[in-house]
């Protein structure tokens, strides 16, 4: 590698670990189904990427 490598700051790393939230367990996640085929077709017909759809449009394809 070129250049000097920085020394890893373990003190800062351990401080960040203390402030991290607890992990979310799979059982705690909400049960939600998404119609992937439908949302993909909808975005394709509209001529846009899925990410650029509005939240209201995305909600049409969430099945709870």
FENTA-V185984 format. One record per pair of residues at least 24 apart in sequence whose C-alpha atoms are under 7 Angstrom apart, sorted by the first residue. I is the first residue (numbers start at 0). J is the second residue. Records with the same first field share a line. If there is no record, write none. Layout:
I->J  J
This chain:
30->63
31->61  62  63
32->61  62  63
33->60  61  62
34->60  61
